[in-house]
Amino acid sequence: MSARPLPTVPFAADSWFKASASAAQNECVEVNTSVSSLVGVRDSKAPDAVLAFPRAAFTAAVDAVRDGAL
C-alpha cells in the first residue's frame, strides 16, 4: 500500500493571524480564514504543517471552548 499525498489548500500566505494575547510569546497557534469554506490552523514554530477544518466545525469548537463545554 502506497501513501497518497495530502491535498494542498491554498491559504493566502499573508492572512495568518494569532490572538493578541499571544503577541509577546513565541509559542502561538495561528489561524487563517482566507479560504471561504475552511479554517487553517498551524503552529507558529512549524508553519509548513497546516491543519484545515470545515469552517462550521471550527466555529462550533471555538464556541464550545468559550462556553466551557470543552
C-alpha positions as CSV (number, residue, x, y, z in Angstrom):
1,M,0.0,0.0,0.0
2,S,1.5,3.3,-1.0
3,A,0.8,6.6,0.8
4,R,-1.2,9.2,-1.1
5,P,-0.1,12.8,-0.9
6,L,-2.4,15.0,1.1
7,P,-4.3,17.7,-0.9
8,T,-2.9,21.3,-0.6
9,V,-5.2,24.1,0.5
10,P,-4.3,27.5,-1.0
11,F,-4.4,29.6,2.2
12,A,-3.2,33.1,1.5
13,A,0.3,33.4,2.9
14,D,-0.3,36.9,4.3
15,S,-3.6,36.0,6.0
16,W,-2.3,34.1,9.1
17,F,-3.0,35.7,12.4
18,K,-2.7,34.9,16.1
19,A,-4.5,36.0,19.2
20,S,-3.4,39.4,20.5
21,A,-2.7,37.7,23.9
22,S,0.0,35.7,22.2
23,A,1.8,38.6,20.7
24,A,4.7,38.6,23.2
25,Q,5.1,34.8,23.2
26,N,6.9,32.6,20.7
27,E,4.6,29.6,21.1
28,C,1.4,30.5,19.2
29,V,-1.3,28.9,17.2
30,E,-2.1,30.9,14.0
31,V,-5.4,30.9,12.1
32,N,-6.2,31.6,8.5
33,T,-9.7,32.3,7.1
34,S,-8.8,33.2,3.5
35,V,-10.5,30.1,2.1
36,S,-14.3,30.6,2.4
37,S,-15.2,27.0,3.5
38,L,-12.2,26.2,5.6
39,V,-10.1,27.5,8.6
40,G,-6.4,26.8,8.6
41,V,-4.6,26.2,11.9
42,R,-0.8,26.0,12.3
43,D,1.9,26.2,15.0
44,S,3.9,29.4,14.5
45,K,7.1,27.4,15.1
46,A,6.2,24.9,12.3
47,P,4.4,26.9,9.7
48,D,4.6,24.3,7.0
49,A,2.3,21.9,8.9
50,V,-1.2,23.2,8.4
51,L,-4.5,21.6,9.6
52,A,-7.6,22.5,7.7
53,F,-11.0,22.3,9.3
54,P,-14.5,23.0,7.9
55,R,-15.5,26.5,9.0
56,A,-18.6,25.3,10.8
57,A,-16.7,22.7,12.8
58,F,-14.0,25.1,13.8
59,T,-16.6,27.7,14.8
60,A,-18.5,25.1,16.9
61,A,-15.3,24.0,18.6
62,V,-14.4,27.6,19.5
63,D,-17.9,28.3,20.8
64,A,-17.8,25.1,22.9
65,V,-14.5,26.2,24.5
66,R,-15.8,29.7,25.0
67,D,-18.9,28.3,26.7
68,G,-16.9,25.9,28.9
69,A,-18.2,22.8,27.3
70,L,-14.6,21.8,26.2
